[in-house]
Amino acid sequence: MKYLKRILTIFSYLPLFWMFLLYSFTVRCWIKLGHFPIPSVDDPKYRGFGIHYRLIWYGFLVVVYACIPYLCALLIFKKFARENNLRIPVIMYCTGCVLIAIQVWLDPFRIIYWYLD
């Protein structure tokens, strides 16, 4: 049960890590370009940060498609574990998911629009 708890705790930080990757990629491109990236003008694929670009893409897929299995594993762990001190991982995961939803739906600074362009 210790290992499962560690895995669930590490996984709970993935949404926040994805947000960090997205904004750090944007800042790197901003520094390289000399101005904030403009959609349809500054293509993120050709900025020279290939690994960073792919980590954001695949990280988003992992976070979105692993949401339901993660919550199911969390509920199973909570039911069968003797210790129920998973409050911080749950708060961090929910905070990260809410921030991703805000970023995708409202798209402040049009970062997602620029990234997917």
C-alpha positions in Angstrom: 0.0 0.0 0.0 2.9 2.3 0.5 4.0 2.1 -3.1 0.4 2.7 -4.3 0.2 5.8 -2.1 3.5 7.1 -3.5 2.4 6.5 -7.1 -1.0 8.2 -6.5 0.8 11.2 -4.8 3.3 11.6 -7.7 0.5 11.2 -10.3 -1.6 13.9 -8.5 1.0 16.5 -9.4 0.9 15.7 -13.2 -1.7 18.4 -14.1 0.3 21.1 -12.4 3.5 19.8 -14.0 1.8 20.0 -17.4 0.8 23.6 -16.7 4.4 24.4 -15.7 5.6 22.8 -19.0 3.1 24.9 -21.1 4.0 28.2 -19.5 7.7 27.5 -19.4 7.6 26.7 -23.2 5.7 29.9 -23.8 8.3 31.9 -21.8 11.2 30.2 -23.7 9.6 31.1 -27.0 8.9 34.6 -25.8 12.6 35.1 -24.9 13.8 33.6 -28.2 11.4 35.6 -30.3 11.8 38.9 -28.4 8.0 39.3 -28.2 5.0 37.3 -27.0 4.2 34.5 -29.4 1.4 35.5 -31.9 -0.9 32.8 -33.2 -0.6 32.1 -37.0 2.7 34.0 -37.1 5.1 32.3 -34.7 4.8 28.5 -35.2 5.8 26.7 -31.9 6.9 23.6 -33.8 9.9 25.3 -35.3 11.3 27.2 -32.3 14.0 24.6 -31.7 12.5 23.1 -28.5 11.3 19.8 -29.9 11.5 17.7 -26.8 9.7 20.4 -24.7 7.0 20.7 -27.4 6.4 17.0 -27.5 6.3 16.7 -23.7 3.5 19.2 -23.6 1.5 17.4 -26.3 1.9 13.9 -24.8 1.5 15.2 -21.2 -1.8 16.7 -22.1 -3.0 13.4 -23.5 -1.9 11.6 -20.3 -3.6 14.0 -18.0 -6.9 14.0 -19.9 -7.1 10.3 -20.5 -5.9 9.2 -17.1 -8.4 11.3 -15.2 -11.1 8.7 -14.7 -8.6 5.8 -13.9 -6.8 8.0 -11.4 -10.0 8.9 -9.5 -11.1 5.2 -9.5 -7.7 4.1 -8.1 -7.9 6.9 -5.5 -11.4 5.7 -4.4 -10.2 2.1 -4.2 -7.2 3.0 -2.2 -9.2 5.2 0.1 -11.6 2.4 0.7 -9.1 -0.4 1.4 -6.2 1.6 3.0 -6.0 1.9 6.8 -4.7 5.4 6.6 -6.8 8.0 4.7 -4.4 10.9 4.6 -4.6 11.6 0.9 -6.0 15.1 1.4 -3.1 17.0 -0.1 -2.8 14.8 -3.3 -6.5 15.1 -3.9 -6.4 18.8 -3.5 -3.4 19.2 -5.8 -4.9 17.0 -8.4 -8.3 18.8 -8.4 -6.5 22.2 -8.4 -4.4 21.1 -11.4 -7.5 19.8 -13.3 -9.4 23.0 -12.6 -6.5 25.1 -13.9 -6.2 23.0 -17.0 -9.9 23.3 -17.7 -9.6 27.1 -17.3 -6.6 27.2 -19.6 -8.3 25.1 -22.3 -11.7 26.7 -22.2 -10.9 30.4 -21.5 -7.4 30.3 -23.0 -5.9 33.3 -21.3 -3.3 35.0 -23.4 -4.3 32.6 -26.3 -1.5 30.2 -25.4 -3.4 27.0 -26.4 -4.6 28.6 -29.6 -1.0 29.5 -30.5 0.3 26.1 -29.4 -2.1 24.2 -31.5 -1.8 26.5 -34.5 
